Amino acid sequence: MDSLSVAHIKNANKQIFWIIFFVVCTLILTMLSIGQGSSTNLTMWKTVRIILGLEEANELQSSIIWELRFPRILMAIIAGIALSTAGALMQGCLGNPLVSPLTLGVSSGAALGAAVAIIVGYSVVNVPELSIVGNAFLFSLIVVAVIIKLGDMNTISAETYILVGIAITFISGAIVSTLQYFASDEQLSQLAHWSFGSLSRPDLVNVLWISIAIIGLLPTALAWSWDLNALALGGDEFAISTGVNPRALRKKILILTALMTSIVIAFTGLIGFVGLAAPHMARIIVGNDYRKLIPCSAVFGSFVMILADTLGRTLFAPVVIPVGVMLSVIGGPFFMYLLLRSRG
Protein backbone atom coordinates (compact mmCIF):
# COMPACT_ATOMS: atom_id res chain seq x y z
CA MET A 1 0.00 0.00 0.00
CA ASP A 2 1.49 3.38 -1.03
CA SER A 3 1.96 6.33 1.28
CA LEU A 4 -0.97 8.26 -0.24
CA SER A 5 -3.41 5.44 0.52
CA VAL A 6 -2.08 5.12 4.06
CA ALA A 7 -2.48 8.86 4.61
CA HIS A 8 -6.03 8.74 3.22
CA ILE A 9 -7.05 5.87 5.50
CA LYS A 10 -5.45 7.56 8.50
CA ASN A 11 -7.27 10.80 7.76
CA ALA A 12 -10.59 8.97 7.29
CA ASN A 13 -10.19 7.15 10.62
CA LYS A 14 -9.41 10.46 12.31
CA GLN A 15 -12.56 12.02 10.88
CA ILE A 16 -14.70 9.08 12.00
CA PHE A 17 -13.15 9.32 15.47
CA TRP A 18 -14.12 13.01 15.75
CA ILE A 19 -17.67 12.31 14.56
CA ILE A 20 -18.05 9.59 17.23
CA PHE A 21 -16.50 11.92 19.81
CA PHE A 22 -19.05 14.66 19.13
CA VAL A 23 -21.87 12.11 19.16
CA VAL A 24 -20.79 11.15 22.67
CA CYS A 25 -20.55 14.84 23.64
CA THR A 26 -24.08 15.39 22.33
CA LEU A 27 -25.40 12.45 24.36
CA ILE A 28 -23.70 13.76 27.50
CA LEU A 29 -25.11 17.25 26.89
CA THR A 30 -28.55 15.66 26.39
CA MET A 31 -28.40 13.97 29.76
CA LEU A 32 -27.23 17.16 31.46
CA SER A 33 -29.89 19.23 29.72
CA ILE A 34 -32.71 16.93 30.83
CA GLY A 35 -31.44 17.41 34.39
CA GLN A 36 -31.67 21.20 34.18
CA GLY A 37 -34.90 22.77 35.43
CA SER A 38 -36.65 24.70 38.17
CA SER A 39 -37.82 21.68 40.17
CA THR A 40 -36.15 21.67 43.58
CA ASN A 41 -36.73 17.97 44.24
CA LEU A 42 -35.33 16.85 40.88
CA THR A 43 -31.63 17.65 40.65
CA MET A 44 -29.46 16.90 37.64
CA TRP A 45 -27.82 13.82 39.14
CA LYS A 46 -31.13 12.51 40.40
CA THR A 47 -32.55 12.92 36.90
CA VAL A 48 -29.62 11.05 35.37
CA ARG A 49 -30.04 8.20 37.84
CA ILE A 50 -33.77 7.97 37.05
CA ILE A 51 -33.14 7.91 33.29
CA LEU A 52 -30.48 5.20 33.67
CA GLY A 53 -32.85 3.14 35.82
CA LEU A 54 -30.70 3.40 38.94
CA GLU A 55 -33.43 5.11 40.93
CA GLU A 56 -37.22 4.95 40.89
CA ALA A 57 -39.15 8.17 40.25
CA ASN A 58 -42.39 9.25 41.86
CA GLU A 59 -45.37 10.38 39.80
CA LEU A 60 -44.41 14.08 39.81
CA GLN A 61 -40.79 13.42 38.86
CA SER A 62 -41.81 11.03 36.11
CA SER A 63 -44.23 13.62 34.70
CA ILE A 64 -41.58 16.35 34.70
CA ILE A 65 -38.97 14.20 32.97
CA TRP A 66 -41.05 12.34 30.39
CA GLU A 67 -43.84 14.83 29.65
CA LEU A 68 -42.03 18.18 29.91
CA ARG A 69 -38.29 17.85 29.49
CA PHE A 70 -37.87 14.76 27.28
CA PRO A 71 -40.14 15.95 24.40
CA ARG A 72 -38.33 19.31 24.41
CA ILE A 73 -34.86 17.75 24.22
CA LEU A 74 -35.95 15.22 21.59
CA MET A 75 -37.40 18.08 19.54
CA ALA A 76 -34.07 19.91 19.83
CA ILE A 77 -32.23 16.86 18.51
CA ILE A 78 -34.61 16.27 15.60
CA ALA A 79 -34.80 19.97 14.68
CA GLY A 80 -31.01 20.22 14.77
CA ILE A 81 -30.65 17.16 12.53
CA ALA A 82 -33.26 18.38 10.03
CA LEU A 83 -32.12 22.01 9.73
CA SER A 84 -28.38 21.26 9.67
CA THR A 85 -28.79 18.46 7.11
CA ALA A 86 -30.92 20.76 4.98
CA GLY A 87 -28.24 23.45 5.28
CA ALA A 88 -25.46 21.11 4.18
CA LEU A 89 -27.49 19.91 1.19
CA MET A 90 -28.42 23.43 0.15
CA GLN A 91 -24.88 24.76 0.39
CA GLY A 92 -23.68 21.82 -1.66
CA CYS A 93 -26.21 21.93 -4.48
CA LEU A 94 -26.22 25.74 -4.81
CA GLY A 95 -22.48 26.13 -4.38
CA ASN A 96 -22.92 28.95 -1.88
CA PRO A 97 -21.57 28.56 1.68
CA LEU A 98 -23.76 31.38 3.02
CA VAL A 99 -27.17 29.91 2.23
CA SER A 100 -29.33 28.12 4.79
CA PRO A 101 -32.78 26.46 4.94
CA LEU A 102 -34.33 29.88 5.52
CA THR A 103 -32.93 31.20 2.22
CA LEU A 104 -35.55 29.47 0.08
CA GLY A 105 -38.41 31.42 1.66
CA VAL A 106 -39.85 28.38 3.45
CA SER A 107 -39.73 30.15 6.81
CA SER A 108 -41.37 33.30 5.45
CA GLY A 109 -44.12 31.16 3.94
CA ALA A 110 -44.66 29.49 7.30
CA ALA A 111 -44.76 32.90 9.00
CA LEU A 112 -47.40 34.04 6.51
CA GLY A 113 -49.49 30.94 7.23
CA ALA A 114 -49.23 31.56 10.97
CA ALA A 115 -50.25 35.19 10.50
CA VAL A 116 -53.30 34.17 8.47
CA ALA A 117 -54.36 31.73 11.21
CA ILE A 118 -53.80 34.20 14.06
CA ILE A 119 -54.98 37.48 12.55
CA VAL A 120 -57.45 36.51 9.84
CA GLY A 121 -58.74 33.51 11.78
CA TYR A 122 -58.65 31.17 8.78
CA SER A 123 -57.06 27.74 9.08
CA VAL A 124 -57.08 24.58 7.01
CA VAL A 125 -57.26 22.57 10.24
CA ASN A 126 -60.39 22.85 12.38
CA VAL A 127 -58.60 21.71 15.55
CA PRO A 128 -57.74 24.89 17.53
CA GLU A 129 -54.48 23.44 18.89
CA LEU A 130 -53.23 22.71 15.36
CA SER A 131 -54.63 25.69 13.45
CA ILE A 132 -51.34 27.60 13.36
CA VAL A 133 -49.32 24.46 12.65
CA GLY A 134 -51.60 23.44 9.79
CA ASN A 135 -51.45 26.84 8.14
CA ALA A 136 -47.68 27.17 8.59
CA PHE A 137 -47.12 23.78 6.99
CA LEU A 138 -49.54 24.46 4.12
CA PHE A 139 -47.97 27.79 3.20
CA SER A 140 -44.53 26.17 3.41
CA LEU A 141 -45.71 23.56 0.91
CA ILE A 142 -46.76 26.37 -1.41
CA VAL A 143 -43.12 27.46 -1.45
CA VAL A 144 -42.17 23.84 -2.21
CA ALA A 145 -44.61 23.93 -5.16
CA VAL A 146 -42.88 27.06 -6.45
CA ILE A 147 -39.52 25.27 -6.22
CA ILE A 148 -40.93 22.31 -8.18
CA LYS A 149 -42.16 24.62 -10.93
CA LEU A 150 -38.78 26.35 -11.05
CA GLY A 151 -37.04 23.00 -11.40
CA ASP A 152 -39.08 22.27 -14.53
CA MET A 153 -37.59 25.29 -16.32
CA ASN A 154 -34.56 24.60 -18.51
CA THR A 155 -33.05 28.04 -17.89
CA ILE A 156 -33.05 27.81 -14.09
CA SER A 157 -29.68 28.20 -12.32
CA ALA A 158 -28.39 27.91 -8.78
CA GLU A 159 -28.44 31.70 -8.34
CA THR A 160 -32.05 31.89 -9.50
CA TYR A 161 -33.24 29.69 -6.63
CA ILE A 162 -31.63 32.06 -4.12
CA LEU A 163 -33.09 35.15 -5.80
CA VAL A 164 -36.56 33.61 -5.90
CA GLY A 165 -36.23 32.72 -2.22
CA ILE A 166 -35.37 36.35 -1.44
CA ALA A 167 -38.35 37.52 -3.49
CA ILE A 168 -40.69 35.13 -1.65
CA THR A 169 -39.33 36.40 1.66
CA PHE A 170 -40.02 40.02 0.73
CA ILE A 171 -43.53 39.28 -0.59
CA SER A 172 -44.49 37.23 2.46
CA GLY A 173 -43.00 39.85 4.77
CA ALA A 174 -45.01 42.59 3.11
CA ILE A 175 -48.28 40.64 3.50
CA VAL A 176 -47.50 39.82 7.14
CA SER A 177 -46.73 43.48 7.87
CA THR A 178 -50.04 44.49 6.30
CA LEU A 179 -51.91 41.97 8.43
CA GLN A 180 -50.10 43.18 11.55
CA TYR A 181 -51.28 46.72 10.86
CA PHE A 182 -54.90 45.58 11.34
CA ALA A 183 -54.20 43.14 14.18
CA SER A 184 -55.14 43.57 17.81
CA ASP A 185 -52.57 43.68 20.61
CA GLU A 186 -53.39 40.11 21.59
CA GLN A 187 -52.95 38.87 18.03
CA LEU A 188 -49.64 40.72 17.66
CA SER A 189 -48.40 39.19 20.88
CA GLN A 190 -49.37 35.70 19.74
CA LEU A 191 -47.71 36.11 16.35
CA ALA A 192 -44.54 37.51 17.91
CA HIS A 193 -44.38 34.59 20.34
CA TRP A 194 -44.73 32.12 17.47
CA SER A 195 -42.00 33.83 15.44
CA PHE A 196 -39.49 33.57 18.31
CA GLY A 197 -39.12 29.82 17.81
CA SER A 198 -39.69 27.49 20.73
CA LEU A 199 -39.14 23.78 21.39
CA SER A 200 -41.85 23.57 24.04
CA ARG A 201 -44.87 23.73 21.70
CA PRO A 202 -45.04 20.17 20.31
CA ASP A 203 -46.02 17.43 22.75
CA LEU A 204 -44.47 13.97 22.83
CA VAL A 205 -46.87 12.54 20.22
CA ASN A 206 -46.13 15.36 17.78
CA VAL A 207 -42.39 15.04 18.38
CA LEU A 208 -42.51 11.30 17.66
CA TRP A 209 -44.33 11.86 14.36
CA ILE A 210 -41.87 14.61 13.41
CA SER A 211 -38.99 12.25 14.26
CA ILE A 212 -40.40 9.49 12.07
CA ALA A 213 -40.81 11.91 9.14
CA ILE A 214 -37.31 13.39 9.42
CA ILE A 215 -35.56 10.05 9.97
CA GLY A 216 -37.45 8.67 6.98
CA LEU A 217 -36.06 11.45 4.76
CA LEU A 218 -32.43 11.15 5.90
CA PRO A 219 -31.49 8.08 3.77
CA THR A 220 -32.52 10.00 0.66
CA ALA A 221 -30.24 12.86 1.67
CA LEU A 222 -27.31 10.51 2.21
CA ALA A 223 -27.95 8.81 -1.14
CA TRP A 224 -27.01 12.06 -2.93
CA SER A 225 -23.58 12.29 -1.29
CA TRP A 226 -21.64 11.08 -4.35
CA ASP A 227 -23.54 13.45 -6.65
CA LEU A 228 -22.82 16.39 -4.36
CA ASN A 229 -19.16 15.40 -4.21
CA ALA A 230 -19.00 15.48 -8.00
CA LEU A 231 -20.74 18.86 -8.08
CA ALA A 232 -18.42 20.31 -5.42
CA LEU A 233 -15.29 18.89 -7.03
CA GLY A 234 -15.59 20.42 -10.49
CA GLY A 235 -18.87 22.27 -10.89
CA ASP A 236 -21.70 21.49 -13.29
CA GLU A 237 -19.52 20.47 -16.23
CA PHE A 238 -17.55 17.92 -14.22
CA ALA A 239 -20.75 16.59 -12.63
CA ILE A 240 -22.30 16.09 -16.07
CA SER A 241 -19.19 14.18 -17.21
CA THR A 242 -19.70 11.74 -14.32
CA GLY A 243 -23.34 11.15 -15.22
CA VAL A 244 -24.93 13.61 -12.76
CA ASN A 245 -27.71 15.93 -13.88
CA PRO A 246 -27.08 19.13 -11.86
CA ARG A 247 -30.44 20.72 -12.64
CA ALA A 248 -32.44 17.65 -11.62
CA LEU A 249 -30.24 17.16 -8.56
CA ARG A 250 -30.84 20.74 -7.37
CA LYS A 251 -34.56 20.38 -7.86
CA LYS A 252 -34.76 17.15 -5.83
CA ILE A 253 -32.49 18.43 -3.06
CA LEU A 254 -34.31 21.75 -2.68
CA ILE A 255 -37.66 19.96 -2.50
CA LEU A 256 -36.29 17.64 0.19
CA THR A 257 -34.73 20.46 2.22
CA ALA A 258 -37.90 22.55 1.99
CA LEU A 259 -39.95 19.61 3.27
CA MET A 260 -37.57 18.94 6.16
CA THR A 261 -37.53 22.61 7.11
CA SER A 262 -41.29 23.06 6.87
CA ILE A 263 -42.00 19.95 9.00
CA VAL A 264 -39.88 21.39 11.82
CA ILE A 265 -40.73 25.10 11.76
CA ALA A 266 -44.46 24.44 11.40
CA PHE A 267 -44.36 23.16 15.00
CA THR A 268 -41.52 25.19 16.50
CA GLY A 269 -41.78 28.56 14.79
CA LEU A 270 -38.87 30.31 13.12
CA ILE A 271 -35.46 28.86 13.98
CA GLY A 272 -32.40 30.09 12.12
CA PHE A 273 -28.59 29.98 12.31
CA VAL A 274 -28.18 26.26 12.97
CA GLY A 275 -28.68 25.37 9.29
CA LEU A 276 -25.98 27.87 8.38
CA ALA A 277 -23.44 27.21 11.14
CA ALA A 278 -23.54 23.43 11.60
CA PRO A 279 -22.28 22.56 8.07
CA HIS A 280 -19.41 25.04 8.48
CA MET A 281 -18.47 23.51 11.83
CA ALA A 282 -18.61 20.05 10.23
CA ARG A 283 -16.33 21.10 7.35
CA ILE A 284 -13.62 21.97 9.85
CA ILE A 285 -13.63 18.33 10.99
CA VAL A 286 -14.38 16.27 7.84
CA GLY A 287 -13.85 18.62 4.90
CA ASN A 288 -16.16 18.61 1.87
CA ASP A 289 -16.80 14.88 1.55
CA TYR A 290 -20.60 14.77 1.79
CA ARG A 291 -20.59 11.12 2.84
CA LYS A 292 -19.24 12.37 6.18
CA LEU A 293 -20.26 16.02 6.02
CA ILE A 294 -24.00 15.28 6.18
CA PRO A 295 -23.85 13.03 9.29
CA CYS A 296 -21.33 15.35 10.97
CA SER A 297 -23.56 18.38 10.25
CA ALA A 298 -26.50 16.55 11.82
CA VAL A 299 -24.46 15.86 14.97
CA PHE A 300 -23.30 19.48 15.25
CA GLY A 301 -26.83 20.72 14.61
CA SER A 302 -28.22 18.67 17.47
CA PHE A 303 -25.41 19.79 19.77
CA VAL A 304 -25.95 23.49 18.99
CA MET A 305 -29.73 23.23 19.41
CA ILE A 306 -29.49 21.48 22.78
CA LEU A 307 -26.83 23.93 23.97
CA ALA A 308 -28.85 26.98 22.93
CA ASP A 309 -32.04 25.64 24.52
CA THR A 310 -30.24 24.76 27.75
CA LEU A 311 -28.70 28.23 27.96
CA GLY A 312 -32.08 29.81 27.26
CA ARG A 313 -33.69 27.84 30.09
CA THR A 314 -30.95 28.39 32.68
CA LEU A 315 -29.25 31.76 32.15
CA PHE A 316 -32.17 33.87 33.39
CA ALA A 317 -34.26 31.21 35.15
CA PRO A 318 -37.16 31.12 35.86
CA VAL A 319 -37.50 33.27 32.70
CA VAL A 320 -37.13 31.04 29.61
CA ILE A 321 -35.62 32.58 26.48
CA PRO A 322 -36.90 30.84 23.31
CA VAL A 323 -34.31 28.87 21.40
CA GLY A 324 -34.90 30.94 18.27
CA VAL A 325 -33.86 34.09 20.14
CA MET A 326 -30.75 32.42 21.59
CA LEU A 327 -29.70 31.15 18.17
CA SER A 328 -30.22 34.61 16.66
CA VAL A 329 -28.00 36.18 19.32
CA ILE A 330 -25.29 33.64 18.54
CA GLY A 331 -25.90 33.58 14.80
CA GLY A 332 -25.50 37.29 13.98
CA PRO A 333 -21.82 37.58 14.90
CA PHE A 334 -21.09 34.13 13.44
CA PHE A 335 -22.66 35.11 10.10
CA MET A 336 -20.60 38.31 10.01
CA TYR A 337 -17.47 36.24 10.66
CA LEU A 338 -18.29 33.91 7.78
CA LEU A 339 -19.03 36.81 5.45
CA LEU A 340 -15.81 38.66 6.25
CA ARG A 341 -13.75 35.47 6.04
CA SER A 342 -15.21 34.61 2.63
CA ARG A 343 -14.37 38.12 1.37
CA GLY A 344 -10.82 37.67 2.65
N, C-alpha and C positions, 0 to 999 in steps of 0.2 A: 504494500500500500504506500503510495507516494505521500510526500509531506503535505501537499495541498489537501488531500482527502483526510489525513489525520487532523489537520487544523480545522477542517469543516466539521468533522464529527465532534471534535472537542468543543467548538463554538456552539454547535447544536445542543450538546449535553448541558452546557452552561446555561443556555437560554431556557431549556426545560427545567433545570434546577431553579432558576429565578421565578418561573411561572408557578411551580409547586410551592416555593417559599412564600409568594404573595397570596396564594390560595390559603395556606396555613395562617398567614397574618389576617386575612379576611375572616376566617372562621373564629380566630381568637377575638377579633374586634366585635364579631357578631355576638359572641358569648358575653363580652363585657358590656355591650350596648343593651342587651336584654336585661342585664342587671342594674342598669341605670334608671332611676325613677324617683318619684316623690314619696313612695310608700316607706314608712319608717320601720315596718316589721318585715321588710323584704329587701335585705341588703344584696349587694352584688354577689358575694360569695355564697350566700344562702340560695340565691337564684341559680347560680351555676350548679350547686349540689342538687337542687331539685331537678334541673334539666338533665343532669347525668344520672339521675335515679338513685343518688346517694342519700337523699332525704325525702320524706313524704310531705307534700304540701297540703295545707288546709284549703277549704273551699274558696276563701277570699284570695289567697296567694295563687291558686290555680287559675282563677278568673283573671287576675292581673297579668299573669305571664302568658297564658294561651289565648286570651280574648282581646287584650289590649296591646301588649308589647310584641308578641310573636308575629301577628299579621303585619304590624308596622315594619318590623325588621325584614320580614320576607318580602314585603312590597319594595323596600329599599334595594334588596338584592336583585329582584326581577327587573325593577326599573333601571337599575344601573347596568345590568346585562343588556337589556333591550336598547337603551339610548346609546351606550358606548359601542355596541356592535353596529348599530345603524350609522353612527358617526364614522367608524372605520370603513364601512362599505361605501358611504357617500364620498369620503375623501379619496378613496381609491378609484372609484368609477368616474368621478368628475375631475380628478387630478388637481384638486385644490385643498391644501392642508388647513384652510381656515373656514371650511364649511362644516355644518353640523346638522343634526336632524331638524332643527328649527328653521334652517335656511329654505327648505322647500315650501314653507307657508303652511305646513300641517298644523303647527301650534296656533297660528293666527286664525285658521279655519275653525279649530276647536274653540278658541276664544269667542269667535262670532257665534257659534252654536250655543255656547253657554250664555252669552248675552241675550240671544233670542229667547231662550228658556226662562231667564230670570226677569228680563225687562218686558218683553212682549207677552210672555206667558204661554208661548206655543212650544209644544214638545211632541216628538214622535213617539214617546213612551208615556203611557198614561199613569204609570207608577210614580208618585211624587218623589220618592227617594232616588229614582233613576232618571228623572226628567232632564237634568243637566248633563248627566253622563251620556244619555241617548243622543241628545242634540250635539254634544261635542264630538262624539264618534261619527255621527252622520255627516256633519260638515267637514270633518277630517277626510272622510271617504270621498267627498266631492273634490277635494284637492287631489286625492289619488286618481279620480276619474280624469281630471285635467292632465295629470302626468301620463296616464295611459294614452290619451289623445295626442299628446306631444310626441310620445314615443312612436306613433304611427306615421309621423312626418319624416320624409327623407332628408330634409334640410336641417333637422334639429342637431344641435351641438351641445357639448358639456356646459358651455357658458350660458346657453339659452335656458337651460333648466334653472340655473341660479337666478338669472334675470327674471324669469317668470315667477319664481318663488318670492323674490323681492316685490314684484308687482302685486301678487296675491296678498302679501303681508300689508302693503299700503292700502289696498282696497278694503280688506277686512278691517284694518285699523280705523279707516274712515267711517265705515258703517257702525262699528262699535262705538266710536266717539259720538256719532249722531244719536245712537240709542241712549247713551249715557246722558246726553243733554236733556232728554225727556224723562229720565229715570228719577225715582224717589230716592231719598237718603238711604232707606233700607235696602233697596235694590242695588244701589251703588256699593254699599258695604258688602253685600253678598257677592257681587261680581268681583270686587277687589280681593275678597278672601279666597275666592276660587282661583284667581289669577296668580296668587302667591305661590301655589304649589305645595301640597301637603300629602304626607304618606299616611295620615290617620283616617282618611275618608273611606277607603274600601275596607269592608269587613273580611273575615277569614275566607268566607265562601267566594267572594269576588276575587280575592288575591289568588286563591287556588285556580280559578278559571283563567285568570290573567297568566298565571305561571304555565298552565297547560298550553295556552295559545303561543306564548313566547318561546317556550322550549320546543314546541312543534315546528316553529319557523327557523330555529337555529341551524339544523342540518342543511337546509337549503342555502343559508348564508355561507356555511363552511364549504359547500360544494363548489362555490364560485372562486375559491382561493387561487387555483391555478390560473384562471382567466384574469383575475385581478393582478396576479404577478406578471403575466404577459403584458398587460396594459401599463403597469407601472415601470416595467423594464425598458420598453422602447416606444411607448405611445401607441396610437391607433394603427399605424402602418405595420409595426412589428406584431401587434396582436392579430391583425388580419392574416399575416404570413404564417401564424401558428394555428389558424383555423378558428379564431375568436371573432365574433361579430360585435364590435364595440357598441354600436347603436342599440342592438337588441339587449346586450348585457346591461347597459345603463338603464334601459327601460325596466327590465326585470328587477334590478337592484333597487331602483328608486321606488318602485311599487312596494317591494318588500320592506324597505326602511320606513316608508310612509305608514304602512300598516302597523309595524312594530311601535312606531312613535305614537300613532293615534290610539292604539289599544292602551298604552300606559297613561298618556296625558288626559284621556277622557275621564279617567278615574282620579288622577292625582292633581290635575291642573297643570299650569305651565311650569316645566322644569328644564332649565338650560344648563349650559357649561359642561356637564359631564360628557355629553356626546362630542364635544370639541376637545376636551382636555385628555380624556382617558386614552384615545388612540395615540396622542402625542407622547404620553407617559409610557405607553406600551412600546412605541418605536425606539425609545431609549434602551429598552431591554432586549428586544428581539429583532429590531430593524424593520424592513419593509416586506418580509415574507409573510403573506397573508394567511398561510397555514398556521402560523403561530401568533400573528398580530391580532387576529380576530378573537381567539380565546384569551389572550393576554389583555386585550382591551376590555373584554367582559369582566375579567377579574378586577382590573383597576376601577372600572365603573362601579362595581358593587362596593369596593372598598371606599371610594370617594363618597358615594351616597350614604353609606352607613356612618362614616365619619362626620359628614355634614349634618345628618339628622341627629346624631348623638350630641354634637356641639350645640345645635339649636335647642335641644331639650334640657341641657345641663348648664350652659353658660349663664343664663339669666333665670334659672328656675325660681319659682314655679311658672314663670312666663315661658311659653314655648314659641320659638321662632320657626316659621315654616321652612322646610328644607329648600324650597325654591328661592327664598330670600337669602339663606346662607350660601347657596351655590352662586347666586348673583354677586354677593359680596366678594367671594373668592374668585369668581370667573372674570370680573372686569379687569383687574390687574394682570391676570394670567393671559387674557386675550391681547392686551396691550404688549406684553412681553413677546408673545408669538408674532405679532404684527411687526414689531420693531426688529426682531431677530430675522424674520423673513426678508425684510428690506435690507438688512445688513448682508 
